């Protein structure tokens, strides 16, 4: 059995900061050091194996290292994986002593257990890789940590021209899985095996279904409690997403969700100047055209982001669920679009593979019937409301850099019979009185170690990363 060392006062203080969001006391937590000469994947995995719940594995190497195997944090414990002395905060003076090159199909996996300290990845600069990772970092399992604030944190990392079908996959495969993704830089991420389609940069799925006859992937996202302003979301905040004009390939979605997923995107900066004008930066998939014919995204909040550049198509493409969208600054163009696949020309898969659907989950605020029929396509507005369509959505004070108010767009006349302003969504210059009691969740997210700011700063409007 590994001997547990008593930490010095200084180290205890550092460990206490690193382990915010857990109930492991500083005196019980340990720091397991890797390096300074060997930070290989095997050395890191050995340290993770020896660590106990709540411990930190600290990499002290400098320079660069190539990982020739997968690095994995198991579901049996929560572990912080940290590069010593590294930070991406503030991004203008980032410090990354160690660069990791991983040419594996997946670089790091975190399997989250339901009752452990959070697992965390922090301080890595990931250099360009060969091949196409699928995904580059994968987070699975379920849980909110021992504090109830979240089961994982991914922060202060730099993804430099990484090729993958997904950069970060948050794939709950057992139940609710929430946490924080903050202060990272994603620069020129692309997809080598399909550069014109591009990657899903952060993809959030409830990637499971109950056993038995109910094969409804992600339905728990529609049956569980959902409330604007609560902790039960994947929080994506204070990140920089950048695609330059000379990037090696196209970006598909920076943030993508389906299968009952929920997310909050706030205080991020998006800069997209790739010249094909095809990227949709925020995405919420609807009921149709989703993995395994599962359900669509449940909803979330998108606010106080700065979205600029000449290369993107839609800043937000919302195809189902309930959303709050406000205080974003967006370069003029195709800004905020609501869609309903079943009312578009292609429709969706004609086969209902959802198991027990119908009956449909009917969450508060929804008006469809539990017994509404499965419809792959509609030709008129008589079937309103369609299960899991855009509903109970509020949009306010989204503006161009010059201050002009941005209103959502619904592209086709048939879609507009299903997604109507004043009924399914509400838009204006200020917050509607009907949601006057709404309060955003604590910022910064408590997993970041702060108590929250009363008046958080605006995301920067003219910041650009440079290749490190």
C-alpha positions as CSV (number, residue, x, y, z in Angstrom):
1,X,0.0,0.0,0.0
2,X,1.3,3.4,-0.9
3,X,2.5,5.4,2.1
4,X,0.5,8.6,2.7
5,X,2.7,11.6,3.5
6,X,1.7,14.5,5.6
7,X,1.9,17.6,3.4
8,X,3.5,20.9,4.3
9,X,1.3,23.9,5.1
10,X,2.1,25.4,1.7
11,X,1.2,22.2,-0.2
12,X,-1.9,21.8,1.8
13,X,-3.0,25.3,0.9
14,X,-2.4,24.5,-2.8
15,X,-4.2,21.2,-2.6
16,X,-7.1,22.9,-1.0
17,X,-7.4,25.3,-3.9
18,X,-7.1,22.5,-6.5
19,X,-9.8,20.4,-4.9
20,X,-12.6,23.0,-4.6
21,X,-15.9,21.2,-5.0
22,X,-15.0,18.1,-3.1
23,X,-15.4,17.0,0.5
24,X,-11.9,15.6,0.8
25,X,-10.2,17.7,3.5
26,X,-6.7,19.1,2.6
27,X,-5.1,16.9,5.3
28,X,-6.4,13.8,3.6
29,X,-5.5,14.8,0.1
30,X,-2.1,14.0,-1.4
31,X,-0.1,15.3,-4.3
32,X,1.5,12.5,-6.4
33,X,4.4,14.0,-8.4
34,X,5.3,12.8,-11.9
35,X,8.6,13.9,-13.4
36,X,10.7,15.9,-13.8
37,X,12.3,13.5,-16.3
38,X,9.5,11.1,-17.2
39,X,5.9,12.4,-18.0
40,X,5.1,9.6,-20.4
41,X,1.5,8.2,-20.5
42,X,2.7,5.1,-18.6
43,X,4.2,7.3,-15.8
44,X,1.0,9.3,-15.6
45,X,-1.2,6.2,-15.5
46,X,1.0,4.7,-12.8
47,X,0.5,7.9,-10.7
48,X,-3.2,7.8,-11.3
49,X,-3.3,4.2,-10.2
50,X,-1.5,5.0,-6.9
51,X,-3.7,8.1,-6.2
52,X,-6.7,8.0,-3.9
53,X,-10.0,9.8,-4.2
54,X,-9.4,13.6,-4.2
55,X,-5.6,13.4,-4.9
56,X,-3.8,15.5,-7.4
57,X,-1.3,14.0,-9.9
58,X,1.1,16.8,-10.7
59,X,3.3,16.7,-13.8
60,X,6.6,18.6,-13.3
61,X,8.3,18.0,-16.6
62,X,9.1,20.8,-19.0
63,X,9.5,20.7,-22.8
64,X,7.5,18.2,-24.7
65,X,6.4,14.6,-24.4
66,X,4.7,12.2,-26.8
67,X,2.1,9.9,-25.3
68,X,2.0,6.5,-26.9
69,X,-0.9,5.2,-24.9
70,X,-4.2,6.4,-23.5
71,X,-4.2,8.2,-20.2
72,X,-7.3,7.3,-18.1
73,X,-8.9,8.4,-14.8
74,X,-11.2,5.6,-13.6
75,X,-14.7,5.9,-12.2
76,X,-13.5,4.5,-8.8
77,X,-12.0,7.8,-7.8
78,X,-11.8,11.5,-8.6
79,X,-8.3,12.7,-9.6
80,X,-6.9,16.1,-10.6
81,X,-4.4,15.8,-13.4
82,X,-2.4,19.0,-13.3
83,X,0.7,20.4,-15.1
84,X,2.8,22.3,-12.5
85,X,3.1,26.0,-13.1
86,X,0.7,26.1,-16.1
87,X,-2.1,28.5,-16.6
88,X,-4.2,29.9,-19.4
89,X,-5.6,32.7,-17.2
90,X,-5.3,35.4,-18.5
91,X,-4.9,34.1,-22.0
92,X,-2.8,37.0,-23.1
93,X,0.0,35.8,-20.7
94,X,-0.6,32.0,-20.8
95,X,2.2,29.8,-19.4
96,X,2.5,26.1,-20.5
97,X,5.8,24.5,-19.4
98,X,4.8,21.2,-20.9
99,X,3.5,20.3,-24.3
100,X,1.8,17.0,-24.9
101,X,1.6,15.3,-28.3
102,X,-0.9,12.4,-28.3
103,X,-1.2,10.4,-31.5
104,X,-3.7,8.0,-29.9
105,X,-7.3,7.5,-31.0
106,X,-8.2,9.2,-27.6
107,X,-5.7,11.2,-25.5
108,X,-7.5,11.2,-22.1
109,X,-10.6,9.6,-20.7
110,X,-12.3,10.6,-17.4
111,X,-14.9,8.1,-16.1
112,X,-16.9,9.9,-13.4
113,X,-18.3,7.9,-10.5
114,X,-21.4,9.0,-8.7
115,X,-20.0,9.7,-5.3
116,X,-16.3,10.8,-5.7
117,X,-14.3,14.0,-5.7
118,X,-14.3,15.8,-9.0
119,X,-11.9,14.7,-11.8
120,X,-10.0,17.5,-13.4
121,X,-7.6,18.1,-16.3
122,X,-5.7,21.4,-16.1
123,X,-2.7,23.2,-17.6
124,X,-2.0,21.1,-20.7
125,X,-0.9,22.4,-24.0
126,X,-1.9,19.8,-26.6
127,X,0.2,20.2,-29.7
128,X,-0.9,19.1,-33.3
129,X,-1.5,15.4,-33.6
130,X,-1.5,12.9,-36.4
131,X,-4.7,11.0,-37.3
132,X,-8.1,12.1,-36.2
133,X,-9.0,11.5,-32.6
134,X,-12.5,10.3,-31.8
135,X,-12.8,12.1,-29.4
136,X,-9.6,13.8,-28.1
137,X,-10.8,14.0,-24.5
138,X,-13.7,11.8,-23.4
139,X,-15.7,12.3,-20.2
140,X,-18.2,9.5,-19.3
141,X,-20.1,8.2,-16.3
142,X,-22.4,10.1,-14.0
143,X,-22.3,12.3,-11.0
144,X,-22.0,15.7,-9.4
145,X,-19.0,15.2,-7.2
146,X,-19.3,14.9,-3.4
147,X,-20.2,18.6,-3.2
148,X,-23.1,18.4,-5.7
149,X,-21.5,21.2,-7.8
150,X,-20.3,19.0,-10.6
151,X,-18.4,15.8,-11.4
152,X,-15.6,17.2,-13.6
153,X,-13.7,20.2,-14.6
154,X,-11.6,20.9,-17.7
155,X,-9.7,24.1,-17.5
156,X,-6.7,26.2,-18.5
157,X,-5.7,24.0,-21.4
158,X,-4.7,24.9,-25.0
159,X,-5.8,22.8,-27.9
160,X,-3.5,23.8,-30.8
161,X,-4.6,22.6,-34.3
162,X,-5.8,19.3,-32.9
163,X,-7.5,17.0,-35.5
164,X,-10.5,15.1,-34.2
165,X,-14.1,14.3,-34.9
166,X,-14.7,15.8,-31.4
167,X,-12.3,17.7,-29.2
168,X,-14.2,17.2,-25.9
169,X,-17.0,14.6,-25.6
170,X,-19.2,14.8,-22.5
171,X,-21.1,11.6,-22.9
172,X,-23.1,10.7,-19.9
173,X,-23.6,6.9,-20.2
174,X,-25.3,6.2,-16.9
175,X,-27.3,9.3,-15.8
176,X,-26.8,13.0,-15.1
177,X,-23.3,14.2,-15.6
178,X,-22.5,17.9,-15.2
179,X,-19.4,20.1,-14.6
180,X,-17.4,23.0,-15.8
181,X,-15.3,23.7,-19.0
182,X,-13.5,27.0,-18.4
183,X,-10.5,29.1,-19.5
184,X,-9.4,26.9,-22.3
185,X,-8.3,27.9,-25.8
186,X,-9.4,25.9,-28.8
187,X,-7.4,27.2,-31.8
188,X,-7.9,25.9,-35.4
189,X,-9.2,22.5,-34.3
190,X,-10.1,20.5,-37.4
191,X,-11.0,17.1,-38.8
192,X,-8.3,15.6,-41.0
193,X,-10.4,12.7,-42.4
194,X,-13.2,15.1,-43.4
195,X,-11.9,18.7,-43.3
196,X,-14.9,20.2,-45.1
197,X,-17.3,18.8,-42.5
198,X,-15.2,19.7,-39.5
199,X,-15.3,18.6,-35.8
200,X,-17.7,19.0,-33.0
201,X,-15.5,20.9,-30.6
202,X,-17.5,20.3,-27.4
203,X,-20.2,17.7,-27.8
204,X,-22.7,17.0,-25.0
205,X,-24.9,13.9,-25.0
206,X,-26.9,11.9,-22.5
207,X,-25.6,8.9,-24.2
208,X,-27.6,6.1,-22.6
209,X,-31.1,4.7,-22.2
210,X,-32.8,2.5,-19.5
211,X,-32.7,-1.3,-19.9
212,X,-35.7,-3.2,-21.3
213,X,-38.0,-2.1,-24.1
214,X,-37.4,1.6,-23.6
215,X,-34.7,2.4,-26.1
216,X,-35.1,6.2,-25.9
217,X,-31.6,7.6,-25.9
218,X,-31.4,10.7,-23.6
219,X,-35.0,10.7,-22.5
220,X,-33.8,11.3,-18.9
221,X,-32.8,14.8,-19.9
222,X,-36.5,15.4,-20.6
223,X,-38.0,13.7,-17.6
224,X,-35.6,15.1,-15.0
225,X,-35.9,18.5,-13.3
226,X,-35.0,21.4,-15.5
227,X,-34.8,25.0,-14.3
228,X,-33.1,28.1,-15.7
229,X,-30.3,29.2,-13.4
230,X,-29.6,26.0,-11.6
231,X,-26.5,23.9,-11.3
232,X,-27.7,21.0,-13.5
233,X,-25.9,21.8,-16.7
234,X,-22.5,21.6,-18.4
235,X,-21.1,25.1,-17.8
236,X,-18.8,26.4,-20.6
237,X,-17.4,29.8,-19.6
238,X,-14.4,32.1,-20.3
239,X,-13.0,30.0,-23.1
240,X,-11.6,31.2,-26.4
241,X,-12.7,29.5,-29.6
242,X,-10.7,30.6,-32.5
243,X,-10.6,29.7,-36.2
244,X,-8.2,31.7,-38.4
245,X,-8.4,32.2,-42.1
246,X,-5.5,29.8,-42.7
247,X,-6.7,27.0,-40.4
248,X,-6.3,23.6,-42.0
249,X,-10.0,22.8,-42.1
250,X,-13.5,23.9,-41.4
251,X,-15.2,24.0,-37.9
252,X,-18.7,22.4,-37.7
253,X,-19.9,23.4,-34.2
254,X,-18.0,24.7,-31.3
255,X,-20.7,23.6,-28.9
256,X,-23.1,20.9,-29.9
257,X,-25.8,19.1,-27.9
258,X,-28.4,16.4,-28.3
259,X,-29.9,13.4,-26.5
260,X,-31.5,15.4,-23.7
261,X,-28.4,17.5,-23.0
262,X,-28.3,20.8,-21.2
263,X,-25.5,23.4,-21.3
264,X,-24.8,27.0,-20.3
265,X,-22.4,29.0,-22.6
266,X,-21.3,32.3,-21.0
267,X,-18.5,34.8,-21.1
268,X,-16.8,33.0,-24.0
269,X,-15.1,34.6,-27.0
270,X,-15.7,33.1,-30.5
271,X,-13.5,34.3,-33.4
272,X,-14.2,32.6,-36.7
273,X,-12.6,33.8,-39.9
274,X,-12.3,30.6,-41.9
275,X,-13.5,31.6,-45.4
276,X,-16.2,29.1,-46.1
277,X,-19.0,30.8,-44.1
278,X,-20.4,27.5,-43.0
279,X,-19.8,27.0,-39.2
280,X,-22.7,27.1,-36.8
281,X,-21.1,28.0,-33.5
282,X,-23.7,27.1,-30.9
283,X,-25.9,24.1,-31.8
284,X,-28.9,22.4,-30.2
285,X,-30.0,19.4,-32.2
286,X,-33.8,18.7,-32.4
287,X,-35.7,15.5,-32.2
288,X,-34.7,14.4,-35.7
289,X,-31.3,13.7,-37.2
290,X,-29.7,12.9,-33.9
291,X,-27.5,9.9,-32.8
292,X,-29.4,6.7,-32.4
293,X,-32.6,8.5,-33.3
294,X,-32.7,9.7,-29.8
295,X,-34.3,12.8,-28.4
296,X,-33.2,16.4,-29.0
297,X,-31.4,18.8,-26.6
298,X,-33.4,19.8,-23.6
299,X,-32.2,23.4,-23.4
300,X,-30.0,25.8,-21.5
301,X,-28.7,29.3,-21.4
302,X,-26.4,31.2,-23.9
303,X,-25.4,34.7,-22.6
304,X,-22.8,37.3,-22.4
305,X,-20.7,35.8,-25.2
306,X,-18.7,37.8,-27.8
307,X,-19.0,36.2,-31.3
308,X,-17.2,37.8,-34.2
309,X,-15.4,37.2,-37.5
310,X,-16.3,36.8,-41.1
311,X,-16.3,33.0,-41.5
312,X,-19.3,31.7,-39.6
313,X,-22.8,31.0,-40.7
314,X,-25.0,31.0,-37.6
315,X,-23.9,32.1,-34.2
316,X,-26.7,30.0,-32.7
317,X,-28.7,27.2,-34.4
318,X,-31.4,26.1,-32.0
319,X,-33.5,23.2,-33.2
320,X,-35.5,22.2,-30.1
321,X,-35.9,22.6,-26.4
322,X,-36.1,25.6,-24.0
323,X,-33.5,28.4,-24.0
324,X,-32.5,31.7,-22.5
325,X,-30.4,33.7,-25.0
326,X,-29.4,37.2,-24.0
327,X,-26.7,39.9,-23.8
328,X,-24.6,38.4,-26.6
329,X,-22.6,40.6,-28.9
330,X,-22.6,39.1,-32.4
331,X,-21.1,40.3,-35.7
332,X,-24.0,40.8,-38.1
333,X,-25.0,37.9,-40.4
334,X,-27.0,34.8,-39.7
335,X,-27.1,35.4,-36.0
336,X,-29.8,33.4,-34.1
337,X,-31.8,30.9,-36.0
338,X,-34.6,28.6,-34.8
339,X,-35.4,25.4,-36.8
340,X,-37.9,22.6,-36.9
341,X,-36.6,19.7,-39.0
342,X,-40.1,18.1,-39.3
343,X,-41.3,21.2,-41.1
344,X,-38.3,21.4,-43.4
345,X,-38.1,19.9,-46.9
346,X,-36.1,16.8,-45.9
347,X,-38.1,15.9,-42.8
348,X,-36.5,13.2,-40.6
349,X,-36.0,9.5,-40.4
350,X,-39.4,7.8,-41.2
351,X,-38.8,5.0,-38.7
352,X,-39.6,5.7,-35.0
353,X,-36.8,4.0,-33.1
354,X,-37.4,5.8,-29.8
355,X,-38.9,2.8,-28.0
356,X,-41.7,4.1,-25.8
357,X,-42.2,7.4,-27.6
358,X,-45.1,8.0,-27.5
359,X,-45.9,8.5,-24.7
360,X,-43.7,11.6,-24.7
361,X,-42.3,13.4,-21.7
362,X,-44.3,16.6,-21.2
363,X,-42.1,18.9,-19.1
364,X,-43.5,22.1,-17.4
365,X,-44.3,24.7,-20.0
366,X,-44.7,22.2,-22.9
367,X,-48.1,22.0,-24.6
368,X,-47.8,18.9,-26.7
369,X,-49.8,15.8,-25.6
370,X,-48.1,12.7,-24.2
371,X,-50.0,10.7,-26.8
372,X,-49.0,12.9,-29.8
373,X,-48.3,10.7,-32.8
374,X,-44.8,10.1,-34.1
375,X,-44.5,12.4,-37.2
376,X,-41.4,12.3,-39.4
377,X,-42.7,15.2,-41.5
378,X,-45.5,17.8,-41.5
379,X,-46.9,19.6,-44.5
380,X,-49.1,22.2,-42.6
381,X,-49.3,23.7,-39.2
382,X,-52.1,21.5,-37.8
383,X,-49.8,19.3,-35.7
384,X,-48.5,22.1,-33.5
385,X,-47.0,21.7,-31.0
386,X,-44.6,19.0,-32.1
387,X,-43.0,17.1,-29.2
388,X,-39.6,18.6,-28.2
389,X,-39.8,21.5,-30.6
390,X,-38.6,25.0,-29.6
391,X,-40.8,26.2,-26.7
392,X,-40.6,28.3,-23.5
393,X,-37.6,30.2,-25.0
394,X,-36.7,33.8,-24.2
395,X,-34.3,36.0,-26.2
396,X,-33.3,39.6,-25.3
397,X,-30.7,42.3,-25.6
398,X,-28.5,40.5,-28.2
399,X,-26.8,43.1,-30.3
400,X,-24.2,43.8,-33.0
401,X,-21.0,45.5,-32.1
402,X,-22.6,48.8,-33.2
403,X,-25.5,48.3,-30.8
404,X,-28.2,47.2,-33.2
405,X,-30.7,44.8,-31.7
406,X,-30.7,41.2,-33.1
407,X,-33.9,39.3,-33.4
408,X,-34.1,35.5,-34.0
409,X,-34.9,34.2,-37.5
410,X,-37.1,31.2,-38.4
411,X,-36.2,30.5,-42.1
412,X,-39.3,29.0,-43.8
413,X,-42.9,29.8,-43.7
414,X,-43.9,26.3,-42.6
415,X,-41.4,26.4,-39.7
416,X,-42.9,29.7,-38.7
417,X,-46.3,28.0,-38.1
418,X,-44.5,25.9,-35.5
419,X,-42.1,28.4,-34.0
420,X,-43.9,31.6,-33.4
421,X,-42.8,34.7,-31.6
422,X,-45.1,35.5,-28.6
423,X,-46.1,31.9,-28.3
424,X,-43.1,29.6,-28.5
425,X,-40.4,32.2,-28.0
426,X,-40.3,35.8,-26.8
427,X,-37.9,38.3,-28.1
428,X,-37.1,42.0,-27.3
429,X,-34.6,44.5,-26.0
430,X,-35.1,43.7,-22.3
431,X,-35.9,40.7,-20.2
432,X,-39.6,39.8,-20.3
433,X,-41.4,40.4,-17.1
434,X,-42.7,36.8,-17.1
435,X,-39.2,35.6,-16.1
436,X,-38.3,38.5,-13.9
437,X,-37.4,36.1,-11.1
438,X,-34.7,34.4,-13.1
439,X,-31.2,34.6,-11.6
440,X,-28.1,33.2,-13.4
441,X,-26.2,30.6,-11.7
442,X,-23.2,31.7,-9.7
443,X,-20.3,33.1,-11.7
444,X,-17.5,32.1,-11.7
445,X,-18.7,28.6,-11.4
446,X,-17.9,27.4,-7.8
447,X,-15.7,24.6,-9.2
448,X,-13.3,27.3,-10.2
449,X,-12.6,28.1,-6.6
450,X,-14.2,31.6,-6.4
451,X,-17.2,32.7,-4.4
452,X,-18.8,34.2,-7.5
453,X,-18.7,37.8,-8.8
454,X,-21.6,40.1,-8.3
455,X,-20.9,41.8,-11.6
456,X,-18.9,39.5,-13.9
457,X,-16.8,41.1,-16.6
458,X,-17.9,41.2,-20.2
459,X,-16.1,38.7,-22.5
460,X,-13.3,40.5,-24.4
461,X,-14.3,41.9,-27.8
462,X,-10.9,42.0,-29.6
463,X,-8.8,39.2,-28.2
464,X,-6.9,36.8,-30.5
465,X,-4.7,33.9,-29.6
466,X,-1.4,33.4,-31.2
467,X,0.2,30.0,-31.9
468,X,2.3,29.0,-29.0
